[in-house]
Every structure is written in structure tokens, then in C-alpha cells.
């Protein structure tokens, strides 16, 4: 059954506590974080140096991940901050020990 199981992630990046926030979705969080950390893709995150993983959720189905991403993007800023701080009160980069 593992061959039919997929994993999708909705994630939140920032540069620092209470800094600019970015919400994205991916099917490979480690690869995507490598791209953010090494600025391999031009855009909002590389422009503002948003490369610290503050929060993420995982989903089996891509439609669920996309729905959640849209939901999170529509939250006001304080709700996004509260969501991060519920799971990561010190705004520690959750990907800091990953190998890139």
C-alpha cells in the first residue's frame, strides 16, 4: 500500500519571529526547503530571504493540502502567528538540522 500513499505539506516560512510570512504547499518538504535555503527559485521567498520553516502540516491528498493552504492564506496575520506559536513558540527553524 505504501506505493499508493502520497504525502503533501502545507508550510509556513519566515526569516525571524513576527517577520514576513509565506505559506506554500509541496509534495517534498525537504527538497522544497533546500530550494528555499539555497534560493534556487526566484520569487517572493528568495527576495525576502524567507528560508526558516516555522510550521507545517501533512496531508495524504493533494486537494486537502491545497484547501488548507488557501484557508491559511485567508487568515489574518495574528491568527497565522498564533498558529505558529501554538506549535513553535520560540520560532525555531524546524528544518535547521536537515541535511542540504
N, C-alpha and C positions, 0 to 999 in steps of 0.2 A: 504494500500500500504506500510505502514511502515514495515510490516513483510518481504517484499521483498527488502528493502533498506539496503544496507551494507555501511560501512564506512571503508576506508583504509587510512593509513597515511604513508607518507614518512617524515622522521625526521632526524634532524642533531643534534648530541651531541658534546659537548666539555667539558673540565674541566675549561677552562678560555679563555679569549679573545685571539684570534690568536693562541690558543693551538692546540693540536692534534684534528682532526675532525673524526667523524664517521657518516655514513649515513646508515639508516636502513628503513625497511618497516614493518608495523604491522596492524592488524585489531582492536587493542585495545590499544590506546596510553597511557592511564592511567595505565593499567596493565603492559605494557612494561616499562614505566618509573619507576614503582615500582620495577620491576626486575633489572633495571639498578642501581637505587639508593641503593638498598639493596644487590647488587652483587649476585643475585640469579642464574645467569647463568654465567658460566666460559667462558672466551674468551677475545677478544680484549678490550671491554669496561670495563670489571672488572679489567683487567691487568693494564690499563692506567687510571683508575678511571674517565671514561668519563660518567658523570651522570647528566649533565646540558642540558636541552632542549633549544637549541638556535633558532631552526627554524623547522616549519613543514608545510606540505601541505596535504589537504584531497582529497580523490577520492571516487567515488561511485563504481568503478570497479577495482578489484584487478590487472587486466592486465595493466590498466593505471598507477596504483601506481608502479608496478614493472618496467614498461617502464621508468617512471620518475626517479626512484631510480637509474637505470642503467645510465640514462642521467646525473644525478647529480654526480655520482661516476666518470664519464669520464671527468668532468670539471676540469680545472686546479685549483690549490689551491686558487689563488687570486679570481677567479670567484665564488668559494664557499664562501669565506669570504665576497665578495661583496653582494652575495645573502642574507647572514645572516644579514649584516649591513643595507641592504635596509629595512628590516622589524624590526630589533632588534639592533639598532646602539650601544647600551651600553652592548650588550652581556648578558642580564639578563636571568636567568633561567626561562623560560616560565612556568615551572611546579612547581615553588617554593612554591606556595600556595595550591597545590593539597594535598589531604589527602592520606597518605600512611598507 
